[in-house]
Amino acid sequence: MRRSERRGHRPVAALAGAALCAVLVAGCGIRTTSVPVDAGAAPSRVPCALHAEDVAAEAERGAPVQIYLVCASQLVTVDRAVQVEAAKSDRLQVATELLTELRRRPTAYEQQAGFSTDVPKALRVYGPGAGDAKEALRLSQQPEDLPAEALAQIVCTFAENEELAPGETVTLGGPGKYPARGYLCTAETKASPKAVPTLGSVGLP
């Protein structure tokens, strides 16, 4: 066969091959389309939950406590461990240990789960000042000057401890002569701490 004759058969073979491919695709139930399909980005998920092994590793550090961290714009409890037994320590020491945990940067696995803290690293807690009720605690910064979420974290974490929150009220003041006030950790505070700047505070006599 001459070269020119072989060239003449090639278009016919190409068309036959294309038809065969179309039949095979149709037989597999695949619909062909000329429009690119955009399925969108993969859905993001913030679980706000920790794996059991991570919680167990944290518990080995000391006595178990619970603190409130921020996750998905809410307050969520996280298990931590401190070096003192809450039942055997004075209330200021307990408050100091809890505040230290709130100030501490979340661990790698807590960050992966979406947890963060707004409590300033330089914040400190002290006992009651002159004229304060015995259950009062003074912070090194005026409570209302703190970020709303930070104050919510402190109030709700302290409220979990009966020694720090008799009657479920956390009494906090700042470094100045302003009177200490009572704060309540409410369901609204936990659900939307940033939107509740007063944090359910109640005036004390």
Backbone as JSON Lines, residues from 0, in Angstrom:
{"i":0,"aa":"M","n":[0.86,-1.19,0.0],"ca":[0.0,0.0,0.0],"c":[0.89,1.22,0.0]}
{"i":1,"aa":"R","n":[0.47,2.2,-0.82],"ca":[1.28,3.41,-0.91],"c":[1.02,4.3,0.3]}
{"i":2,"aa":"R","n":[1.97,5.24,0.56],"ca":[1.88,6.14,1.71],"c":[0.63,7.0,1.65]}
{"i":3,"aa":"S","n":[0.24,7.48,0.45],"ca":[-0.94,8.32,0.31],"c":[-2.2,7.56,0.66]}
{"i":4,"aa":"E","n":[-2.26,6.25,0.35],"ca":[-3.43,5.44,0.67],"c":[-3.53,5.21,2.2]}
{"i":5,"aa":"R","n":[-2.37,5.02,2.85],"ca":[-2.4,4.84,4.29],"c":[-2.91,6.1,4.99]}
{"i":6,"aa":"R","n":[-2.54,7.27,4.45],"ca":[-3.03,8.53,5.02],"c":[-4.55,8.61,4.92]}
{"i":7,"aa":"G","n":[-5.11,8.11,3.9],"ca":[-6.54,8.19,3.68],"c":[-7.32,7.36,4.67]}
{"i":8,"aa":"H","n":[-6.76,6.29,5.2],"ca":[-7.46,5.44,6.15],"c":[-7.4,5.96,7.58]}
{"i":9,"aa":"R","n":[-6.46,6.87,7.88],"ca":[-6.27,7.33,9.26],"c":[-7.47,8.11,9.82]}
{"i":10,"aa":"P","n":[-8.1,9.06,9.07],"ca":[-9.26,9.76,9.61],"c":[-10.39,8.81,9.95]}
{"i":11,"aa":"V","n":[-10.59,7.78,9.13],"ca":[-11.67,6.84,9.38],"c":[-11.42,6.08,10.67]}
{"i":12,"aa":"A","n":[-10.16,5.66,10.89],"ca":[-9.81,4.93,12.12],"c":[-9.98,5.82,13.35]}
{"i":13,"aa":"A","n":[-9.63,7.1,13.22],"ca":[-9.75,8.02,14.35],"c":[-11.21,8.22,14.74]}
{"i":14,"aa":"L","n":[-12.09,8.35,13.73],"ca":[-13.51,8.52,14.01],"c":[-14.09,7.29,14.67]}
{"i":15,"aa":"A","n":[-13.66,6.12,14.21],"ca":[-14.16,4.89,14.81],"c":[-13.73,4.77,16.26]}
{"i":16,"aa":"G","n":[-12.49,5.16,16.54],"ca":[-12.0,5.11,17.92],"c":[-12.76,6.06,18.83]}
{"i":17,"aa":"A","n":[-13.06,7.25,18.32],"ca":[-13.8,8.22,19.13],"c":[-15.19,7.73,19.43]}
{"i":18,"aa":"A","n":[-15.84,7.1,18.44],"ca":[-17.18,6.56,18.65],"c":[-17.16,5.46,19.68]}
{"i":19,"aa":"L","n":[-16.13,4.6,19.65],"ca":[-16.01,3.52,20.62],"c":[-15.85,4.07,22.03]}
{"i":20,"aa":"C","n":[-15.06,5.11,22.2],"ca":[-14.85,5.73,23.52],"c":[-16.16,6.29,24.06]}
{"i":21,"aa":"A","n":[-16.95,6.94,23.16],"ca":[-18.22,7.51,23.6],"c":[-19.16,6.43,24.08]}
{"i":22,"aa":"V","n":[-19.16,5.28,23.4],"ca":[-20.02,4.17,23.8],"c":[-19.6,3.63,25.16]}
{"i":23,"aa":"L","n":[-18.28,3.5,25.37],"ca":[-17.78,2.99,26.65],"c":[-18.14,3.91,27.79]}
{"i":24,"aa":"V","n":[-18.0,5.23,27.59],"ca":[-18.33,6.2,28.63],"c":[-19.8,6.14,28.97]}
{"i":25,"aa":"A","n":[-20.67,6.04,27.94],"ca":[-22.11,5.97,28.17],"c":[-22.47,4.69,28.89]}
{"i":26,"aa":"G","n":[-21.76,3.61,28.6],"ca":[-22.04,2.34,29.23],"c":[-21.69,2.35,30.7]}
{"i":27,"aa":"C","n":[-20.75,3.17,31.12],"ca":[-20.36,3.25,32.52],"c":[-21.26,4.21,33.31]}
{"i":28,"aa":"G","n":[-22.21,4.84,32.64],"ca":[-23.12,5.74,33.34],"c":[-22.53,7.09,33.65]}
{"i":29,"aa":"I","n":[-21.47,7.49,32.96],"ca":[-20.8,8.77,33.18],"c":[-21.3,9.77,32.17]}
{"i":30,"aa":"R","n":[-21.84,10.86,32.65],"ca":[-22.33,11.89,31.74],"c":[-21.2,12.84,31.41]}
{"i":31,"aa":"T","n":[-20.97,13.05,30.15],"ca":[-19.91,13.96,29.73],"c":[-20.44,15.39,29.79]}
{"i":32,"aa":"T","n":[-19.55,16.31,30.09],"ca":[-19.94,17.71,30.14],"c":[-18.76,18.57,29.74]}
{"i":33,"aa":"S","n":[-19.05,19.7,29.12],"ca":[-18.0,20.63,28.73],"c":[-17.84,21.74,29.75]}
{"i":34,"aa":"V","n":[-18.7,21.74,30.8],"ca":[-18.65,22.79,31.83],"c":[-17.91,22.26,33.04]}
{"i":35,"aa":"P","n":[-16.83,22.93,33.5],"ca":[-16.11,22.46,34.69],"c":[-17.0,22.53,35.92]}
{"i":36,"aa":"V","n":[-16.9,21.52,36.78],"ca":[-17.72,21.43,37.98],"c":[-16.91,21.91,39.18]}
{"i":37,"aa":"D","n":[-17.45,22.88,39.91],"ca":[-16.8,23.4,41.11],"c":[-17.58,22.92,42.32]}
{"i":38,"aa":"A","n":[-17.02,21.98,43.05],"ca":[-17.7,21.44,44.23],"c":[-17.54,22.33,45.45]}
{"i":39,"aa":"G","n":[-16.75,23.39,45.32],"ca":[-16.54,24.28,46.44],"c":[-15.46,23.77,47.37]}
{"i":40,"aa":"A","n":[-15.1,24.62,48.33],"ca":[-14.05,24.24,49.28],"c":[-14.57,23.18,50.23]}
{"i":41,"aa":"A","n":[-13.66,22.39,50.75],"ca":[-14.04,21.36,51.72],"c":[-14.58,22.04,52.97]}
{"i":42,"aa":"P","n":[-15.67,21.54,53.55],"ca":[-16.25,22.19,54.72],"c":[-15.28,22.2,55.9]}
{"i":43,"aa":"S","n":[-15.18,23.38,56.56],"ca":[-14.31,23.49,57.73],"c":[-15.09,23.04,58.96]}
{"i":44,"aa":"R","n":[-14.39,22.5,59.94],"ca":[-15.05,21.98,61.13],"c":[-14.22,22.32,62.35]}
{"i":45,"aa":"V","n":[-14.83,22.94,63.32],"ca":[-14.18,23.22,64.59],"c":[-14.83,22.33,65.63]}
{"i":46,"aa":"P","n":[-14.22,21.24,65.99],"ca":[-14.89,20.27,66.85],"c":[-15.06,20.7,68.3]}
{"i":47,"aa":"C","n":[-14.16,21.56,68.82],"ca":[-14.22,21.97,70.23],"c":[-14.24,20.75,71.15]}
{"i":48,"aa":"A","n":[-13.52,19.71,70.75],"ca":[-13.45,18.49,71.56],"c":[-12.04,17.93,71.45]}
{"i":49,"aa":"L","n":[-11.58,17.31,72.54],"ca":[-10.23,16.78,72.58],"c":[-10.27,15.26,72.59]}
{"i":50,"aa":"H","n":[-9.22,14.66,72.05],"ca":[-9.12,13.21,72.06],"c":[-8.84,12.72,73.48]}
{"i":51,"aa":"A","n":[-9.31,11.53,73.79],"ca":[-9.17,10.97,75.13],"c":[-7.7,10.85,75.54]}
{"i":52,"aa":"E","n":[-6.84,10.49,74.6],"ca":[-5.42,10.34,74.95],"c":[-4.77,11.67,75.3]}
{"i":53,"aa":"D","n":[-5.24,12.76,74.65],"ca":[-4.7,14.08,74.97],"c":[-5.14,14.53,76.37]}
{"i":54,"aa":"V","n":[-6.4,14.23,76.7],"ca":[-6.91,14.57,78.03],"c":[-6.16,13.78,79.1]}
{"i":55,"aa":"A","n":[-5.89,12.5,78.82],"ca":[-5.18,11.65,79.78],"c":[-3.76,12.16,80.0]}
{"i":56,"aa":"A","n":[-3.11,12.62,78.93],"ca":[-1.75,13.13,79.05],"c":[-1.72,14.39,79.91]}
{"i":57,"aa":"E","n":[-2.72,15.25,79.77],"ca":[-2.8,16.47,80.57],"c":[-3.04,16.13,82.03]}
{"i":58,"aa":"A","n":[-3.86,15.12,82.31],"ca":[-4.2,14.75,83.69],"c":[-3.0,14.29,84.47]}
{"i":59,"aa":"E","n":[-1.95,13.82,83.78],"ca":[-0.76,13.34,84.47],"c":[0.06,14.46,85.1]}
{"i":60,"aa":"R","n":[-0.26,15.7,84.76],"ca":[0.5,16.83,85.29],"c":[0.21,17.11,86.75]}
{"i":61,"aa":"G","n":[-0.97,16.73,87.25],"ca":[-1.3,17.04,88.63],"c":[-2.77,16.83,88.92]}
{"i":62,"aa":"A","n":[-3.31,17.64,89.86],"ca":[-4.7,17.52,90.27],"c":[-5.61,18.07,89.16]}
{"i":63,"aa":"P","n":[-6.7,17.37,88.83],"ca":[-7.56,17.8,87.73],"c":[-8.4,19.02,88.09]}
{"i":64,"aa":"V","n":[-8.53,19.95,87.14],"ca":[-9.42,21.1,87.27],"c":[-10.05,21.35,85.9]}
{"i":65,"aa":"Q","n":[-11.09,22.16,85.88],"ca":[-11.71,22.55,84.63],"c":[-11.63,24.06,84.48]}
{"i":66,"aa":"I","n":[-11.27,24.5,83.28],"ca":[-11.26,25.93,82.98],"c":[-12.09,26.15,81.72]}
{"i":67,"aa":"Y","n":[-12.45,27.42,81.5],"ca":[-13.21,27.77,80.3],"c":[-12.3,28.47,79.29]}
{"i":68,"aa":"L","n":[-12.25,27.9,78.1],"ca":[-11.55,28.52,76.98],"c":[-12.58,28.93,75.93]}
{"i":69,"aa":"V","n":[-12.13,29.73,74.97],"ca":[-13.0,30.19,73.89],"c":[-12.87,29.23,72.71]}
{"i":70,"aa":"C","n":[-14.01,28.79,72.18],"ca":[-14.02,27.94,70.99],"c":[-15.31,28.21,70.22]}
{"i":71,"aa":"A","n":[-15.19,28.52,68.94],"ca":[-16.35,28.82,68.1],"c":[-17.22,29.92,68.72]}
{"i":72,"aa":"S","n":[-16.55,30.95,69.27],"ca":[-17.21,32.12,69.87],"c":[-18.06,31.78,71.09]}
{"i":73,"aa":"Q","n":[-17.76,30.66,71.73],"ca":[-18.45,30.27,72.95],"c":[-17.42,29.91,74.01]}
{"i":74,"aa":"L","n":[-17.9,29.74,75.25],"ca":[-17.04,29.24,76.31],"c":[-17.26,27.74,76.44]}
{"i":75,"aa":"V","n":[-16.16,26.99,76.42],"ca":[-16.22,25.53,76.49],"c":[-15.23,25.07,77.55]}
{"i":76,"aa":"T","n":[-15.63,24.11,78.38],"ca":[-14.74,23.62,79.43],"c":[-13.64,22.75,78.85]}
{"i":77,"aa":"V","n":[-12.48,22.85,79.46],"ca":[-11.32,22.05,79.09],"c":[-10.71,21.5,80.38]}
{"i":78,"aa":"D","n":[-10.35,20.25,80.37],"ca":[-9.71,19.64,81.54],"c":[-8.23,19.99,81.57]}
{"i":79,"aa":"R","n":[-7.8,20.51,82.7],"ca":[-6.39,20.82,82.92],"c":[-5.97,20.18,84.24]}
{"i":80,"aa":"A","n":[-4.71,20.33,84.59],"ca":[-4.19,19.8,85.85],"c":[-3.3,20.85,86.49]}
{"i":81,"aa":"V","n":[-3.38,20.96,87.82],"ca":[-2.57,21.92,88.56],"c":[-1.74,21.17,89.59]}
{"i":82,"aa":"Q","n":[-0.79,21.88,90.17],"ca":[0.15,21.24,91.09],"c":[-0.31,21.23,92.53]}
{"i":83,"aa":"V","n":[-1.48,21.76,92.8],"ca":[-1.98,21.78,94.18],"c":[-3.35,21.13,94.22]}
{"i":84,"aa":"E","n":[-3.67,20.52,95.35],"ca":[-5.0,19.97,95.56],"c":[-5.92,21.1,95.99]}
{"i":85,"aa":"A","n":[-6.98,21.33,95.2],"ca":[-7.88,22.44,95.5],"c":[-8.48,22.32,96.89]}
{"i":86,"aa":"A","n":[-8.78,21.1,97.32],"ca":[-9.43,20.91,98.61],"c":[-8.49,21.22,99.77]}
{"i":87,"aa":"K","n":[-7.17,21.2,99.52],"ca":[-6.2,21.4,100.59],"c":[-5.5,22.74,100.51]}
{"i":88,"aa":"S","n":[-5.96,23.62,99.65],"ca":[-5.29,24.89,99.44],"c":[-6.21,26.04,99.82]}
{"i":89,"aa":"D","n":[-5.61,27.18,100.16],"ca":[-6.43,28.33,100.45],"c":[-6.99,28.9,99.15]}
{"i":90,"aa":"R","n":[-8.03,29.68,99.25],"ca":[-8.77,30.12,98.06],"c":[-7.92,30.99,97.14]}
{"i":91,"aa":"L","n":[-7.01,31.8,97.7],"ca":[-6.16,32.62,96.84],"c":[-5.22,31.75,96.01]}
{"i":92,"aa":"Q","n":[-4.71,30.69,96.61],"ca":[-3.83,29.79,95.87],"c":[-4.6,29.09,94.75]}
{"i":93,"aa":"V","n":[-5.82,28.69,95.04],"ca":[-6.67,28.06,94.02],"c":[-6.93,29.04,92.89]}
{"i":94,"aa":"A","n":[-7.29,30.28,93.23],"ca":[-7.55,31.29,92.22],"c":[-6.31,31.56,91.37]}
{"i":95,"aa":"T","n":[-5.14,31.57,92.02],"ca":[-3.89,31.81,91.3],"c":[-3.61,30.68,90.3]}
{"i":96,"aa":"E","n":[-3.81,29.44,90.75],"ca":[-3.56,28.3,89.87],"c":[-4.52,28.31,88.68]}
{"i":97,"aa":"L","n":[-5.78,28.6,88.93],"ca":[-6.75,28.64,87.84],"c":[-6.45,29.76,86.86]}
{"i":98,"aa":"L","n":[-6.08,30.92,87.38],"ca":[-5.75,32.04,86.5],"c":[-4.5,31.73,85.68]}
{"i":99,"aa":"T","n":[-3.55,31.04,86.29],"ca":[-2.34,30.64,85.54],"c":[-2.71,29.76,84.36]}
{"i":100,"aa":"E","n":[-3.65,28.84,84.56],"ca":[-4.08,27.97,83.47],"c":[-4.83,28.75,82.4]}
{"i":101,"aa":"L","n":[-5.6,29.74,82.8],"ca":[-6.32,30.57,81.83],"c":[-5.35,31.41,81.0]}
{"i":102,"aa":"R","n":[-4.26,31.86,81.64],"ca":[-3.27,32.67,80.94],"c":[-2.39,31.83,80.03]}
{"i":103,"aa":"R","n":[-2.26,30.56,80.34],"ca":[-1.38,29.67,79.6],"c":[-1.85,29.49,78.16]}
{"i":104,"aa":"R","n":[-0.9,29.52,77.27],"ca":[-1.24,29.32,75.86],"c":[-1.8,27.91,75.67]}
{"i":105,"aa":"P","n":[-2.91,27.76,74.95],"ca":[-3.46,26.41,74.73],"c":[-2.43,25.49,74.11]}
{"i":106,"aa":"T","n":[-2.49,24.23,74.49],"ca":[-1.57,23.24,73.95],"c":[-1.81,23.06,72.45]}
{"i":107,"aa":"A","n":[-0.89,22.35,71.81],"ca":[-1.0,22.14,70.37],"c":[-2.3,21.44,70.01]}
{"i":108,"aa":"Y","n":[-2.67,20.42,70.79],"ca":[-3.89,19.69,70.45],"c":[-5.15,20.51,70.79]}
{"i":109,"aa":"E","n":[-5.05,21.41,71.78],"ca":[-6.18,22.3,72.06],"c":[-6.35,23.31,70.93]}
{"i":110,"aa":"Q","n":[-5.24,23.83,70.4],"ca":[-5.33,24.75,69.28],"c":[-5.9,24.07,68.04]}
{"i":111,"aa":"Q","n":[-5.5,22.84,67.8],"ca":[-6.04,22.1,66.66],"c":[-7.54,21.9,66.78]}
{"i":112,"aa":"A","n":[-8.03,21.79,68.01],"ca":[-9.46,21.62,68.23],"c":[-10.21,22.95,68.2]}
{"i":113,"aa":"G","n":[-9.48,24.06,68.05],"ca":[-10.12,25.37,67.92],"c":[-10.17,26.21,69.18]}
{"i":114,"aa":"F","n":[-9.46,25.8,70.24],"ca":[-9.51,26.53,71.51],"c":[-8.51,27.69,71.54]}
{"i":115,"aa":"S","n":[-8.89,28.75,72.23],"ca":[-7.99,29.9,72.44],"c":[-8.34,30.54,73.78]}
{"i":116,"aa":"T","n":[-7.48,31.46,74.22],"ca":[-7.75,32.2,75.45],"c":[-7.5,33.68,75.21]}
{"i":117,"aa":"D","n":[-8.32,34.52,75.82],"ca":[-8.16,35.97,75.72],"c":[-7.62,36.59,77.01]}
{"i":118,"aa":"V","n":[-7.33,35.76,78.0],"ca":[-6.85,36.27,79.28],"c":[-5.41,36.76,79.14]}
{"i":119,"aa":"P","n":[-5.14,38.02,79.49],"ca":[-3.78,38.56,79.33],"c":[-2.75,37.79,80.14]}
{"i":120,"aa":"K","n":[-1.57,37.62,79.58],"ca":[-0.51,36.87,80.26],"c":[-0.03,37.57,81.52]}
{"i":121,"aa":"A","n":[-0.14,38.89,81.56],"ca":[0.38,39.64,82.71],"c":[-0.63,39.76,83.85]}
{"i":122,"aa":"L","n":[-1.84,39.26,83.68],"ca":[-2.87,39.43,84.7],"c":[-2.55,38.61,85.94]}
{"i":123,"aa":"R","n":[-2.77,39.21,87.12],"ca":[-2.54,38.55,88.39],"c":[-3.78,38.68,89.27]}
{"i":124,"aa":"V","n":[-3.88,37.82,90.29],"ca":[-5.0,37.86,91.21],"c":[-4.49,37.97,92.64]}
{"i":125,"aa":"Y","n":[-5.21,38.74,93.47],"ca":[-4.82,38.96,94.86],"c":[-6.04,38.76,95.76]}
{"i":126,"aa":"G","n":[-5.8,38.75,97.04],"ca":[-6.88,38.59,98.0],"c":[-7.69,39.88,98.14]}
{"i":127,"aa":"P","n":[-8.67,39.87,99.06],"ca":[-9.53,41.05,99.22],"c":[-8.76,42.26,99.75]}
{"i":128,"aa":"G","n":[-9.21,43.43,99.32],"ca":[-8.6,44.66,99.81],"c":[-9.31,45.16,101.05]}
{"i":129,"aa":"A","n":[-8.88,46.31,101.54],"ca":[-9.48,46.9,102.73],"c":[-10.95,47.21,102.48]}
{"i":130,"aa":"G","n":[-11.81,46.74,103.37],"ca":[-13.23,46.98,103.23],"c":[-13.96,46.0,102.33]}
{"i":131,"aa":"D","n":[-13.23,45.08,101.68],"ca":[-13.86,44.09,100.82],"c":[-14.47,42.96,101.64]}
{"i":132,"aa":"A","n":[-15.46,42.31,101.05],"ca":[-15.98,41.08,101.65],"c":[-14.89,40.01,101.58]}
{"i":133,"aa":"K","n":[-14.94,39.04,102.48],"ca":[-13.87,38.04,102.56],"c":[-13.78,37.19,101.3]}
{"i":134,"aa":"E","n":[-14.9,37.08,100.54],"ca":[-14.87,36.25,99.33],"c":[-14.38,37.02,98.11]}
{"i":135,"aa":"A","n":[-14.05,38.3,98.28],"ca":[-13.62,39.12,97.14],"c":[-12.21,38.75,96.69]}
{"i":136,"aa":"L","n":[-11.98,38.91,95.41],"ca":[-10.65,38.75,94.81],"c":[-10.35,40.0,93.99]}
{"i":137,"aa":"R","n":[-9.13,40.44,94.05],"ca":[-8.72,41.62,93.29],"c":[-7.79,41.21,92.16]}
{"i":138,"aa":"L","n":[-8.07,41.74,90.97],"ca":[-7.22,41.5,89.8],"c":[-6.27,42.67,89.61]}
{"i":139,"aa":"S","n":[-5.17,42.43,88.93],"ca":[-4.2,43.49,88.67],"c":[-4.69,44.45,87.6]}
{"i":140,"aa":"Q","n":[-5.83,44.17,87.0],"ca":[-6.46,45.06,86.02],"c":[-7.94,45.14,86.35]}
{"i":141,"aa":"Q","n":[-8.52,46.31,86.16],"ca":[-9.94,46.49,86.45],"c":[-10.76,45.51,85.61]}
{"i":142,"aa":"P","n":[-11.65,44.73,86.22],"ca":[-12.4,43.71,85.48],"c":[-13.09,44.23,84.22]}
{"i":143,"aa":"E","n":[-13.75,45.39,84.32],"ca":[-14.47,45.91,83.16],"c":[-13.54,46.42,82.06]}
{"i":144,"aa":"D","n":[-12.25,46.55,82.35],"ca":[-11.29,46.96,81.32],"c":[-10.72,45.77,80.56]}
{"i":145,"aa":"L","n":[-11.0,44.57,81.02],"ca":[-10.54,43.37,80.33],"c":[-11.39,43.11,79.09]}
{"i":146,"aa":"P","n":[-10.86,42.38,78.11],"ca":[-11.72,41.95,77.0],"c":[-12.91,41.16,77.55]}
{"i":147,"aa":"A","n":[-14.07,41.34,76.96],"ca":[-15.29,40.7,77.48],"c":[-15.12,39.19,77.59]}
{"i":148,"aa":"E","n":[-14.52,38.58,76.57],"ca":[-14.36,37.13,76.6],"c":[-13.39,36.7,77.7]}
{"i":149,"aa":"A","n":[-12.37,37.51,77.97],"ca":[-11.41,37.19,79.04],"c":[-12.1,37.22,80.39]}
{"i":150,"aa":"L","n":[-12.91,38.24,80.63],"ca":[-13.62,38.32,81.91],"c":[-14.61,37.17,82.05]}
{"i":151,"aa":"A","n":[-15.26,36.81,80.95],"ca":[-16.19,35.68,80.98],"c":[-15.46,34.39,81.33]}
{"i":152,"aa":"Q","n":[-14.27,34.2,80.76],"ca":[-13.48,33.01,81.08],"c":[-13.16,32.94,82.57]}
{"i":153,"aa":"I","n":[-12.73,34.07,83.12],"ca":[-12.35,34.11,84.54],"c":[-13.56,33.85,85.42]}
{"i":154,"aa":"V","n":[-14.64,34.56,85.16],"ca":[-15.84,34.43,85.99],"c":[-16.36,32.99,85.96]}
{"i":155,"aa":"C","n":[-16.49,32.42,84.78],"ca":[-17.06,31.08,84.68],"c":[-16.12,30.02,85.24]}
{"i":156,"aa":"T","n":[-14.81,30.21,85.1],"ca":[-13.86,29.26,85.68],"c":[-13.89,29.33,87.2]}
{"i":157,"aa":"F","n":[-13.88,30.53,87.76],"ca":[-13.93,30.69,89.21],"c":[-15.28,30.2,89.76]}
{"i":158,"aa":"A","n":[-16.34,30.38,88.99],"ca":[-17.67,30.0,89.45],"c":[-17.82,28.5,89.64]}
{"i":159,"aa":"E","n":[-16.93,27.71,89.01],"ca":[-16.98,26.26,89.17],"c":[-16.46,25.81,90.53]}
{"i":160,"aa":"N","n":[-15.8,26.7,91.25],"ca":[-15.2,26.37,92.54],"c":[-16.01,27.0,93.66]}
{"i":161,"aa":"E","n":[-16.5,26.19,94.59],"ca":[-17.35,26.7,95.67],"c":[-16.63,27.68,96.57]}
{"i":162,"aa":"E","n":[-15.32,27.48,96.75],"ca":[-14.55,28.38,97.61],"c":[-14.44,29.77,96.99]}
{"i":163,"aa":"L","n":[-14.4,29.83,95.68],"ca":[-14.23,31.11,94.99],"c":[-15.55,31.78,94.66]}
{"i":164,"aa":"A","n":[-16.62,31.0,94.65],"ca":[-17.92,31.55,94.25],"c":[-19.03,31.05,95.18]}
{"i":165,"aa":"P","n":[-19.04,31.5,96.43],"ca":[-20.14,31.11,97.31],"c":[-21.45,31.67,96.77]}
{"i":166,"aa":"G","n":[-22.47,30.83,96.71],"ca":[-23.74,31.29,96.15],"c":[-23.67,31.54,94.66]}
{"i":167,"aa":"E","n":[-22.67,30.95,93.97],"ca":[-22.5,31.05,92.51],"c":[-22.12,32.45,92.06]}
{"i":168,"aa":"T","n":[-21.75,33.31,92.98],"ca":[-21.35,34.67,92.64],"c":[-19.84,34.82,92.79]}
{"i":169,"aa":"V","n":[-19.17,35.32,91.74],"ca":[-17.74,35.58,91.78],"c":[-17.54,37.07,92.04]}
{"i":170,"aa":"T","n":[-16.9,37.4,93.14],"ca":[-16.71,38.8,93.52],"c":[-15.32,39.26,93.1]}
{"i":171,"aa":"L","n":[-15.29,40.22,92.18],"ca":[-14.02,40.68,91.61],"c":[-13.9,42.19,91.68]}
{"i":172,"aa":"G","n":[-12.67,42.63,91.92],"ca":[-12.35,44.04,91.87],"c":[-11.03,44.22,91.14]}
{"i":173,"aa":"G","n":[-10.62,45.47,91.01],"ca":[-9.36,45.78,90.35],"c":[-8.35,46.32,91.34]}
{"i":174,"aa":"P","n":[-7.28,46.92,90.83],"ca":[-6.21,47.41,91.72],"c":[-6.54,48.74,92.41]}
{"i":175,"aa":"G","n":[-7.57,49.44,91.94],"ca":[-7.89,50.74,92.52],"c":[-8.83,50.65,93.7]}
{"i":176,"aa":"K","n":[-9.44,51.77,94.02],"ca":[-10.34,51.85,95.17],"c":[-11.79,51.59,94.79]}
{"i":177,"aa":"Y","n":[-12.03,51.26,93.53],"ca":[-13.39,50.95,93.11],"c":[-13.88,49.71,93.87]}
{"i":178,"aa":"P","n":[-15.14,49.7,94.27],"ca":[-15.65,48.53,95.01],"c":[-15.69,47.28,94.15]}
{"i":179,"aa":"A","n":[-15.48,46.15,94.79],"ca":[-15.59,44.88,94.08],"c":[-17.06,44.62,93.75]}
{"i":180,"aa":"R","n":[-17.28,43.87,92.67],"ca":[-18.65,43.57,92.23],"c":[-18.82,42.06,92.08]}
{"i":181,"aa":"G","n":[-20.07,41.64,92.15],"ca":[-20.37,40.23,91.98],"c":[-20.74,39.92,90.54]}
{"i":182,"aa":"Y","n":[-20.17,38.86,90.0],"ca":[-20.44,38.45,88.62],"c":[-21.01,37.04,88.61]}
{"i":183,"aa":"L","n":[-21.99,36.84,87.73],"ca":[-22.62,35.54,87.58],"c":[-22.24,34.91,86.25]}
{"i":184,"aa":"C","n":[-21.96,33.63,86.26],"ca":[-21.71,32.91,85.01],"c":[-23.04,32.31,84.57]}
{"i":185,"aa":"T","n":[-23.66,32.93,83.6],"ca":[-24.97,32.49,83.12],"c":[-24.84,31.68,81.83]}
{"i":186,"aa":"A","n":[-25.93,31.03,81.44],"ca":[-25.94,30.3,80.17],"c":[-25.7,31.26,79.0]}
{"i":187,"aa":"E","n":[-26.21,32.48,79.12],"ca":[-26.01,33.48,78.07],"c":[-24.54,33.87,77.98]}
{"i":188,"aa":"T","n":[-23.89,33.96,79.14],"ca":[-22.46,34.3,79.15],"c":[-21.66,33.25,78.41]}
{"i":189,"aa":"K","n":[-21.95,31.98,78.67],"ca":[-21.21,30.89,78.02],"c":[-21.48,30.84,76.53]}
{"i":190,"aa":"A","n":[-22.73,31.1,76.14],"ca":[-23.1,30.98,74.73],"c":[-22.6,32.15,73.9]}
{"i":191,"aa":"S","n":[-22.52,33.33,74.51],"ca":[-22.12,34.51,73.75],"c":[-21.36,35.48,74.66]}
{"i":192,"aa":"P","n":[-20.16,35.12,75.07],"ca":[-19.42,35.96,76.03],"c":[-19.05,37.33,75.48]}
{"i":193,"aa":"K","n":[-18.83,37.42,74.18],"ca":[-18.42,38.7,73.59],"c":[-19.58,39.67,73.51]}
{"i":194,"aa":"A","n":[-20.8,39.15,73.44],"ca":[-21.98,39.99,73.3],"c":[-22.59,40.37,74.63]}
{"i":195,"aa":"V","n":[-22.01,39.92,75.72],"ca":[-22.55,40.21,77.05],"c":[-21.48,40.91,77.88]}
{"i":196,"aa":"P","n":[-21.27,42.21,77.64],"ca":[-20.16,42.91,78.32],"c":[-20.3,42.98,79.83]}
{"i":197,"aa":"T","n":[-21.54,42.99,80.36],"ca":[-21.7,43.08,81.81],"c":[-21.6,41.71,82.45]}
{"i":198,"aa":"L","n":[-21.7,40.64,81.67],"ca":[-21.54,39.27,82.16],"c":[-22.5,38.94,83.3]}
{"i":199,"aa":"G","n":[-23.67,39.53,83.29],"ca":[-24.63,39.23,84.33],"c":[-24.21,39.73,85.69]}
{"i":200,"aa":"S","n":[-23.44,40.83,85.73],"ca":[-22.92,41.33,87.01],"c":[-24.06,41.84,87.88]}
{"i":201,"aa":"V","n":[-23.91,41.69,89.18],"ca":[-24.9,42.2,90.13],"c":[-24.17,43.04,91.17]}
{"i":202,"aa":"G","n":[-24.77,44.12,91.59],"ca":[-24.15,44.99,92.57],"c":[-24.17,44.34,93.96]}
{"i":203,"aa":"L","n":[-23.13,44.58,94.71],"ca":[-23.06,44.05,96.07],"c":[-23.33,45.17,97.06]}
{"i":204,"aa":"P","n":[-23.98,44.86,98.2],"ca":[-24.25,45.9,99.2],"c":[-22.94,46.41,99.79]}
